[in-house]
Amino acid sequence: MSPSGPEVIRQIRASVDEVDPADVRAELSANGTVLVDVREEQEWNVGHIPGAQHVPRGYLESRIEAAVPDRDTHVVLYCASGQRSALAAHTLTELLGYRHVRSMNGGITLWKDRGYDVEVPHALSAEQRERYSRHLLIPEIGAEGQQKLLDAKVLLLGAGGLGSPTALYLAAAGVGTIGIVDNDVVDLSNLQRQVIHNTPRIGTPKVDSAEEAIHELNPDVKVVKYPVRLDASNVMEILEGNDVIVDGLDNFPTRYLINDASVRLGTPVVSASILGFDGQLSVFAPGDGPCYRCLYPVPPPAELAPSCGANGVLGVLPGTMGLLQATEVVKLIVGAGEPLIGRLLLYEALGATFTELKVRRDPACPICSRDPKEISDEETGVFPDYEAFCAAAG
């Protein structure tokens, strides 16, 4: 006679290493143990242990590698009472080859009875769950990552060719606050590539035109408008408080200024540039990789770096590069994948080729090798005169 269901569960639990919540709590603060919640999403949303990864037991085989890629990692699983986590631990050990797996005895119920901390996440509304449903299915994003997007503040420097697709896709992705810096108005010549604007809005300030398009796509996004020219007098005030900065500018003096301010603030910059059929993209994350001055210690001569207004640009090219910028922003916010930190991605549209170059941090860089407080005068906020610097280099 074969064992009954409850007897099978008892046998499995007996074969799995179990650990007391007190020991789990001590381990989490002392070493690299990964805690995984295997309950259903609605249970997770009611409350979970801080720092836990969420991998529902029904998706364990397909999603655990994203949460715990190394099978030698010490993993502790928990559920409501300890039964589902024991079954999950058996699966990880016997079927998936994880070598150090334990189940937390008593689950989150015993954890809460002991008075230990529980994190209650913001709950997505029914409308948000429908709008972002495809994100919720991706293990690297899920409800937790979507909430990070909703809480994020991203600043777009420019609502032109690069800023247009970036703004639209970040709004569609649910970035909660999008700031836009642009002092220009919509012109007929913009419409060949600046897809956030349209013919009826010719003559409208670009920040207003962009705001209208964003709210038509996603009315929940907060748009903060800066219809000004970015300079040393306002750069710190405008950049401060944002999680990511998106550089869609087309001149070297302002890019150097943005670099100084972002290093001072410790804010990552997703930077792209376009010309003709060519684009390039990188992520400058202060403290984690090189800065813009490491890549370009001095600006190139004007004849080697003409503007799009002087030499032209393929209309679809900023769409390609802007979408890549938006992708990097999402990765930085949710903490997924490998952002382009220390790497320069070159795209050549005529040949449809991508080339990646390594960019190393310059130990003698005049900006990121210094104490951030020394980059500008802390009281006056005065930065170097980059207009003169670039003119001299040209």
Salt bridges, closest charged atoms under 4 A:
GLU7 OE1 - ARG10 NH2 2.97
GLU18 OE2 - ARG13 NH2 2.91
ASP20 OD2 - ARG114 NH1 2.87
GLU27 OE1 - ARG102 NH2 2.64
ASP37 OD2 - ARG39 NH2 2.68
GLU41 OE2 - ARG129 NH2 2.70
GLU43 OE1 - ARG84 NH1 2.90
GLU65 OE2 - ARG71 NH2 2.98
ASP72 OD1 - ARG99 NH1 3.25
GLU119 OE2 - HIS48 NE2 3.45
ASP184 OD2 - LYS206 NZ 3.58
ASP208 OD1 - LYS225 NZ 2.79
GLU211 OE1 - LYS225 NZ 2.91
GLU212 OE2 - ARG201 NH1 3.54
ASP247 OD2 - ARG255 NE 2.74
GLU328 OE2 - LYS331 NZ 2.79
GLU356 OE1 - ARG343 NH1 3.05
GLU387 OE2 - ARG229 NH2 3.09
